[in-house]
Amino acid sequence: MGANEKKFIFEKYHFDLKEKEIKFYYLLQTPEKIYRFIEKLFLPAVISSSAPVLRTVLDNLFLILGISYWKLFCPSSIEILPFRLSKPQADFWNTVYTKGLGEFFYKNKIDFRGLVRFPFSVSEKPKPVRIFRKGRSLLMLGGGKDSIVAGELLKKKKKTFDLFILNPVPLQKKVGELLNRDIIFIKRILDPKLPQLNAGGAYNGHVPVSAIYAFTGLLAACLYDYKQIVAANEKSANYGNIKYLGGMINHQWSKSAEFEDLFQKYVYKFITPDIIYYSLLRPYGEIEIVKMFSKYPQYFNVFSSCNTNFRLSKSDFNSGRWCGRCPKCAFVFAALSAYLEKNEVIKIFDKNMLADKTLIPVYKELLGFKNHKPFECVGTPQETKKAFQIIAKRKEFDDDPVIKMYFRGFASMSGDGS
């Protein structure tokens, strides 16, 4: 390594069967200092699994979890000590890191072109491992409208399924109780040095969380005998936010059909053909999903789609469910207002967001009237417009400032939030 070169090293991992704990070790070298990181996963129980496939699953989980530490300094030099990748595998990881961190690169003004270069060996010829699976599904539960709709659809299809949650919070547990299925919890603990370095000036920003969920879900399916991993990602996730350095930046890339296809093929070719990952909601847009969700009032008082107020420290599942300020709250409020009575929507959010003048700039972005689609898991501008068209026909919100802004139309759109 040159005097001014940075390097990221995937050192090793260790699975303690007795303690049901997996530790992943990473090393980051800079010209000034060497940083060591340990990330931990705690499992609810360990059952027997095919050793070869479990090792391969852990190899790949090792690589996706490392993204949180690599992005601190974005070194172009990467080394993997415990195993080697083939060229197609390295290509997959180059894509996942590059596209999955698109928003991060954009906001930090980083030139990502050719930056991520996973090492590979031309002689490496990995083969997938066959394992017997029961025909059961594992639904990844976030606690929002999408995973609830997916759960109810699985019920209608009379599928045998349980729920998977990474880092569970009380709200998710309550939703799981209402779905009336067993829940598998995996707890993830990031190295405490990560926020310290972020506070000290290291790069920080969005990571492809859904890719991390996909690989941890794969681990759960491997350990606890499931054949299908079911996500609740909609077709609206394919819509990007803004172009940067010749590429489309998509906040939801790891929820997109592109990632789903890449992940399916990667698991089939290099891990096992006997565990299948797919999104049950891929054919539907956000507005269609909200319409379906509106038929399940039993979840109205427990669900949340707000990332801002999704606090791990909350002990009361019913407190802090909606911040009432972020683009996601604004979008879900509008989408639900298209299908529920006004007083019912206000009861869910404890606020009429269409009456909040400070949210007009947010709604202008959601509608595509200014800037670009917000960096959040929200519907497309076309879907937001469709929700507003339905709201306008119902006339319940006609006197509210946001609806008045919508009625003024494209021609009079100003950027001052008035």
N, C-alpha and C positions, 0 to 999 in steps of 0.2 A: 504494500500500500504506500502510495506517495505521501510526502510530508503534509500535503494539503488535502488529501483525499479522505472522504468519509466512507464508512463501510457499515452495513447492517448484517449481522450474523444470526441465523437461526441455530442456536447452540444445541439444545436437546429438550426432551420432555420426559416426564416420569409419571407413570400411573400407579398409585398406591391402592391396591385392591382392598386392603384392610380399612384404610381411612376413607375410601371412596373419593379420592382426591386426585386430580391430574394437574401437574405443574408444567408450565411451558417456560423455557428459559431463552431469553434474547439478549444480544449484546450489540451495542451501538458505539462505534468508534468515530471520534472526531479528532481533528488535529490537536484540540485542547484537552480532551478528556475521554474516558471510557465509561459508558453507562451500562449497567446490567439491570434487566427487568425480569420479573417473575409474574406470570399471570396464572390464576388458579381457577379450576372448575371443581365444584362439589356436586356429587351425584346422589340421588335419593337412595339408590340401591345398585348393586352390581350383580348381574346374572351371567351365566356362561355365554360366551359368544365365540365365533370362529376367530382364532388368534390372528391369522393372516389378514382377514378383512378389517378387524379392529385396528391393527397396526397401520394399515393403509388409511383408514378413516382418521386416525389420530395424526398421521403425517400431514394430511391436508388441512385438518383443523388447526394444526400448528401454524400453517402458512397464512390462513385467513385471520387468525387472531393477532398475528404479528403486524398487521396493517396499522394498528393503533400506535405502535412504537416506531415503525419505519417512517411514518409521516412527520415525526417530530423534526427531522432534519433532511428527509428525502434523499438519502445517499443513492447514487447510481450503482455503487458496488454492493452486490448481494451475495452472501455465501450461505449454503445450507450444509451443516455438518453431518446430521444423522443419516441422510439418504440423498439420492440423486434423482433429478427429474429428466424425463425424455423431452425432446424438442416440442412436441404437441402440448405436453403438460406445462412447460415453461411459457408457451404462447398463451395458454389459458390464463395463467397467473399474471402475465403482463397485461392482458386485457382487463382482468378483474381489478387490479390495482389502478390502472390508468383510467378506465371508465367509471369505476366505483368511486374514485376520488376526484371526479371531474369538478364538482362544486368546490371542493377543497382547493384544487389547483387554481380555479378561477378567482376565488375570493382572496387567495394569498398571492395572486399574480405570479404563479410559477409556470414556467414553460415545461409542460409535461411530455413534449414530443421526444421520444427515444429515452426518456428518463428511467423508466422501469425496465430492468433487464435481469430476469431470473436466470440463473445458470442452468445448464443442461448438459447431458452427456449423449452423444449420438449413438452410443452403444446400448443405452438404456431402453429396454423393451418391456414396460410394465404390462401385466395381465390382470384382468378383473378376477375376483374370487366369487365362486358360486356358493350361496348359502341358502338353506331352507328357511322360508318365512311363512308365518301364518298370514292369511289374507286380511290383515287388519290395517287400519289407517291411523295416522297420528296427525291431528290438526294443530297447526301452530296458532296459538291463541294470543292475540295482542290486547284484547279487551275493548276494541272498537267495533264499529258497525260491520266492517268487512268480515272479520273472523266470526262474528255472531251469525251473519247471514250464511257464511260457509257452513257453520255447524248445523244450522237449521236445514240447509239443503241436504247435508249428509244424513240427517235424520229422515227427511222425506224419502231419500233414496234407500233407506233402511240399511245403511252401511254400518259396519262395526268399527267404531273409532273411539279413541281417547284424545286427550289434549296435552299439548306440550307448551311449557312456558319457560323462557329464559329470564332469570332474575325476577321472580314473581313479586307482585305487589298486591295488597288487599283487594283492589278493584278487580284485578284479573281473576282472583280466587272466587269472588262473588259471581262474576260472569260465568266461570266454570261450574259453579254450583247450580246456576240456572240452566245451563246446558245439560246438566245431570250426567256428566261423564267423569271418569277417573282422570287425574291430572299428574303428569310427570314434570317435576321441577328440576332444573339445573341452575345452580347459582354460579355466576361468573364474578370474579374479583380482579379488577385491573390493578396493576402495580401502582402503589401510592405515589411513586415518583412522576407518574405521567402528568397529573394536574400541576405538580410543582414546576415541572419543566415548561408546561404551557404558560403558567403564570410568569415564568422567567424569560419569556420571549420566544420559545420554540414554536414551530408551526402548530396551529390548531384548526380544527374544522370538522366538517361532516365526513363520516366514514360509511361504507355500504353495509348498514346494519342488517338488511334483509339477507345479504350473502352470509353474514356471520350466523344469523338464525338458520339458514339453510344447512350449513355445515354442522352446527350443534344439533339440529334436528336429525341430521344423518347419523350422528353419534347415538342419539336416543333411540332411533329406529334400529340401529345395529345392536345395541345393548339389550333392548327390551322387546325385540321380536315384532317389528312392524314392517309391512311390505310397502306401504305408501306414506309419503310425507306430503301433507296437503297444506298448501299456502292459500292465502286469500287476497291475491294480487289481481287487480282489475286491468282492463285494457287501457284505461286512462293513464296508467303508469308509463306507457310507451311514449308519451308526449314530453318533449324536452322543454328546457327553460330558456337557454340563450346559447348562441354560438360563440366559441372561444378558440382561437388558434386553429381554425379549420375544422373543429369538431363540435358536435352538439352536446352541451352540458345538460345532464338530466339528474335532478335531485333524486329521482326514484329509479335510477338505472338498475339497481339490484332487485327491484320489483318488476322490471320490464320483461317482455316476452323474449328479448334478446338474451338477457341473463338466464332466464328459465331454460331456454333451449341449450345454451352453452353448458349450464350445470347438469342438465339431464344427460347430455352426451358425454360429459366428463366422467360422471359417476358410472355410466354404463360401460365406458371403454377402459377406465383405469381403476375403479373401485369394486363395484359389483353390479351385475345386471338385475339383481333380485330386490333392490330397493329403488322405488320410483318416486321422484319429486315432481309435483305439478301444482298449478294453481286452479282451484275449482271455479274462481270468478273471472278467469281470463276473458271469457266472451262478453263480459258486461262492463259498461262504463259506470262512473261514480253515481250518476243520477239514477240509473237503473237499480243500482245496489241500495241507494237510499230509499227508493220506492219500495223495494222488498223489505228493507229494515223497518219501515214505517208500519208494517203489519205485525210487529212483535213488541207491543207496548210494555211487556214484562221486563224489558231491558232498559227502558227509558231512564230510569232513576239510578242505574248502575254503570252504564257504559261511558267511555270517554275516548275521543279521538284527538285530544289536545296534548301535544308533546310538551308544551311549556309547563303545564301543571301536573305532568305525570311524575310526581315526586316519589322517589323510593322510600323516603322517610315517613310518608303518610301512614298512620295507623288506622285512620278512619277512611274507609273506601269511598264514602259519600262526600268528603270534603275536598275542595280544590280540584274538581273534575274538569273545569273549564276556566281558562284565564279570561276569555271574553275580549281578547285584544289581538291574537295572532291570526294569520291568514287561514289556518286550519279551522279554528273556531268560527271565523267569519264564513267560510265556505260551507261547513256542515250546517250552520244555522240557516243559511239561505236555502240549501238543498232540502233540509227537513221542512222548511216553511212552504215549500212547493206541495207537500203532501199531508202536512198536519195542520190543525187549527192553530191560529196565532197564539192563543193563550197556552196551548199545550207545548209549543216550542219554547216560549218564554219560560215556562215552568222548568223545562229540562235545563236551560242555560242560566236561569235566574237573571236574565237580562234580555232586552230587545236590542239585538245588535244592529238591526236596520234603522234604529232610532239614534244610533251613536255617530255623531258627525265626525269624530276622530277616526272612524273606520272607513270613511269615504275613499281616501287614497288606497287603502287595502283592497276595497271592492273594485276600484278602477283597475288595479292590476289583475285581480281575479277575472274581471270581465274582458280583459285585453284592451282596455281603453288607454293604458299608459304602461311604459316600461316593459316588463316581461312577466311571465307567470311566476308567482312567488316560489322561493325555494322551500317548498313544503309538500306534503302528500295531499294535494288538492286536485280537483277536477280540471279539465281543460277550460279555456275561455268559452268555448262553444257550449260546454255543459253548464257553466255558470250562467250564461245567457239564457239557456233553456229553463233553468230554475227561475230566473227573474221573469221570464215570459209567463210562466205558470202563476207566479206570485202576483204579477200585474193583473192577470185575468180574475184572480180571486178578490182583489181590491182591499184585502184586510190591512195591508201595510201602506196604502196610498199616501197617508199623511206623514210618513217617516222620511227623514232626510236622504237616506241611501236610495230609496225607491224614487224620490224626486230627482235625484242625480241620474238615475237610470233613465227616467222618462225624458230628460233633456237630450238624450241621444248622443251619437258620435260627434256631431258637428260642434257642439258646444262644450266638449270635454276640455276642462282646464286642468293644469297640473298643481293648482294651489290647494286642493283638498276642500274647496268650498262647494 
